[in-house]
Amino acid sequence: MAVVLGEGLYQRALIPAGAPGRPVLPVFAGGAAAVAAATALLNAGGADAPALVVGGMASVGLLASCVQRALSVQGRAGDWPGPQAWPATLGLISFFSVCIHFGALKG
């Protein structure tokens, strides 16, 4: 999740205010902090189910934000791989985080 937060901060510095696809700082910072807190709780050995739910929900929020950014960001014709590449890749990372958290609840 540090990568998701770092990319959000980097892209926020590059994309002008009001432009489509600009990361929303509270979403990225809050989501990354919630996943980090859930991971710390799991590593401490307590509150497994609540920590997994919090981590999973934070990952869902990050996934939704990355997908929204990938769909709304605009680039120039001929850009490769295009401005959607990073938000889409980080959406995939967030999706894996969702799978890990909710999959661990079942097992």
C-alpha positions as CSV (number, residue, x, y, z in Angstrom):
1,M,0.0,0.0,0.0
2,A,3.0,2.2,0.3
3,V,3.3,2.1,-3.5
4,V,-0.3,3.1,-3.9
5,L,0.2,6.1,-1.5
6,G,3.5,7.1,-3.2
7,E,2.0,7.0,-6.7
8,G,-1.0,9.0,-5.5
9,L,1.2,11.7,-4.0
10,Y,3.5,11.7,-7.1
11,Q,0.5,12.0,-9.6
12,R,-1.1,14.6,-7.4
13,A,2.0,16.8,-7.8
14,L,1.9,16.3,-11.6
15,I,-1.8,16.6,-12.4
16,P,-3.1,20.1,-12.0
17,A,-5.9,20.9,-9.5
18,G,-9.4,20.3,-11.0
19,A,-8.1,18.0,-13.8
20,P,-9.8,14.6,-14.3
21,G,-7.9,11.7,-12.7
22,R,-6.1,13.8,-10.0
23,P,-5.8,11.6,-6.9
24,V,-7.8,12.6,-3.8
25,L,-5.2,12.8,-1.0
26,P,-7.5,11.8,1.9
27,V,-8.6,8.7,0.1
28,F,-5.1,7.5,-0.6
29,A,-3.6,8.5,2.7
30,G,-6.6,7.2,4.7
31,G,-6.7,3.9,2.8
32,A,-3.0,3.3,3.1
33,A,-3.1,4.1,6.8
34,A,-6.0,1.8,7.4
35,V,-4.3,-1.1,5.6
36,A,-1.1,-0.4,7.6
37,A,-3.0,-0.3,10.9
38,A,-4.8,-3.6,10.0
39,T,-1.5,-5.2,9.1
40,A,0.0,-4.0,12.4
41,L,-3.0,-5.5,14.3
42,L,-2.6,-8.8,12.5
43,N,1.2,-8.9,13.2
44,A,0.5,-8.2,16.9
45,G,-1.7,-11.3,17.0
46,G,-4.9,-9.7,18.1
47,A,-8.3,-8.8,16.6
48,D,-7.9,-10.9,13.5
49,A,-11.4,-10.7,12.0
50,P,-11.9,-6.9,12.6
51,A,-8.4,-6.2,11.2
52,L,-9.1,-8.2,8.1
53,V,-12.4,-6.5,7.6
54,V,-10.9,-3.0,8.0
55,G,-8.0,-3.9,5.7
56,G,-10.4,-5.4,3.2
57,M,-12.7,-2.4,3.2
58,A,-9.8,0.1,2.9
59,S,-8.5,-1.9,0.0
60,V,-11.9,-1.8,-1.7
61,G,-11.9,2.0,-1.3
62,L,-8.4,2.2,-2.8
63,L,-9.5,-0.1,-5.7
64,A,-12.5,2.0,-6.4
65,S,-10.5,5.2,-6.4
66,C,-7.8,3.7,-8.7
67,V,-10.5,2.5,-11.2
68,Q,-12.2,5.9,-11.1
69,R,-8.9,7.5,-11.9
70,A,-8.0,5.1,-14.7
71,L,-11.4,5.8,-16.3
72,S,-11.3,9.6,-16.0
73,V,-7.6,10.5,-16.6
74,Q,-6.9,12.0,-20.0
75,G,-3.8,11.9,-22.0
76,R,-2.4,12.8,-25.3
77,A,-2.9,10.7,-28.5
78,G,0.2,8.5,-28.9
79,D,1.0,8.3,-25.2
80,W,2.2,4.8,-24.4
81,P,1.3,3.1,-22.2
82,G,-0.8,6.0,-21.5
83,P,-1.9,7.8,-18.4
84,Q,-4.2,5.0,-17.4
85,A,-1.3,2.6,-16.8
86,W,-0.4,3.6,-13.3
87,P,-3.9,3.9,-11.9
88,A,-4.9,0.6,-13.5
89,T,-1.8,-1.2,-12.2
90,L,-2.3,0.1,-8.7
91,G,-6.0,-0.9,-8.9
92,L,-4.7,-4.4,-9.6
93,I,-2.5,-4.2,-6.5
94,S,-5.5,-3.0,-4.5
95,F,-7.6,-5.9,-5.9
96,F,-5.0,-8.4,-4.7
97,S,-5.1,-6.8,-1.3
98,V,-8.9,-7.1,-1.2
99,C,-8.5,-10.8,-2.1
100,I,-5.9,-11.4,0.6
101,H,-7.9,-9.7,3.3
102,F,-11.3,-11.3,2.5
103,G,-9.8,-14.6,1.6
104,A,-8.1,-14.8,5.0
105,L,-11.5,-14.3,6.7
106,K,-12.8,-17.5,5.1
107,G,-9.7,-19.5,6.0
